[in-house]
Amino acid sequence: MLEKLFKLKEHKTNVKTEITAGITTFMTMAYILAVNPSILSEAGMDSTAVLLATCIASFIGTACMAFMANLPFALSAGMGLNAFLTYTVVLGFGYTWQVALLAVFIEGIIFIILSLTNVREAIFNAIPLSLKHAVSVGIGLFIAFIGLQNAGISINNDSTLVSIVSFTDNFSTSGICALLAIIGTFITSIMYIKKVKGSILLGIIGTWILGIICQLTGIYEPTPEAGYFSLLPSWGMTDFSQLGETFGECFKVDFGNVGIFNFIVIIFSFLFVDLFDTLGTLIGVSTKAGMLDKDGKLPAIKPALLADAIATSAGAVLGTSTTTTFVESSAGVAEGGKTGLTSLTTAILFLLSMFFAPIFTAIPSFATAPALIIVGFLMFSNIAELKLSDKHYSTAVPAYLCIIAMPLFYSISEGISLGVISYVIINLACKKHKEISPVMYVLAVLFILKYIFL
């Protein structure tokens, strides 16, 4: 049955590899079950309701990806988009979270229409192969940076913006967490180099176990008021009735205090970020997994984009911010995941996590950080595919700008924006207009307009 559904032999994989990859992807994404309720609750939403909505929306989107596209990609509430909803739309513009969720729902409907009319697929196929490789490299740096931040290794600094944490200051909390993440990175990388099956997943679990040992021996001291909680998994059930606090609330909007122009701006802000974060993730992970054909196209791109769009609208109805394809899917791909069985495994784990949410949310961010850092390296290796000689500068420079923009601006979509704009301008100036597709011209103009008006 699984062979018939997912064509495992055709993709040169097996059930064990796919399930291991799916578990790995879930473990690297599980932090969203703790982070998303925390962020959206600041907008006035019930945290338990958000947790349930996140689990169900993740299940729906990832299951759709499995059965519709047969790709090993997982979906959940997008980081950055949840912060945009809370800190910009609600706390910044002063709108209710119901208005924000309605904007997300409408954005999802627009995405469904665009996916059915091949617009999103045309955009994906129009991006030059050099930029596709650059996106993969840029995402590698981006998720490695996220891993360093999640572990507390990279911290804010007023004079240099970022710096390394002081391991001796607050050693029993931030210091030991950062140190464990570094140790976990070494352990994970050594296992991966030695080709230990499931090395990334084992690295996550091993780092978590080391943290538990540190807590039991008193080296790590839980300090909830400072954001350092117990590493021991707690047992308990979730109050499912709380989902009623957010379910369908996006349709209960009083437009009396909502300016139509600002509302449209909000919709298109979600639209732009979601569209190019999703495209960037699909490009980056597909490139690394070797799923692109000889022309740099992803054969199953249309159903993949449609699954993403369906998940966004479903998530808004349930009560969570934009549901999108996660770059952490690359962790499962790195473990050998090649088909929808990987994503189906992840989807089922998201559904099960509703029943045992306290256990899954106990996975500390410093334990998942090594996985992000190592996967970042694996995606960064695509830089070898870029042609950097003098005669290729017209494609290499846009690729370079795309790569550095993602981690420095903390956004996949900004990297793509700068990559597309610079590609068009540089190739036009160098009289290489034949290298530019009509869609690239349209994208460049739209990105420029975005910076002017949004």
Disulfide bonds with the S-S distance in Angstrom:
none
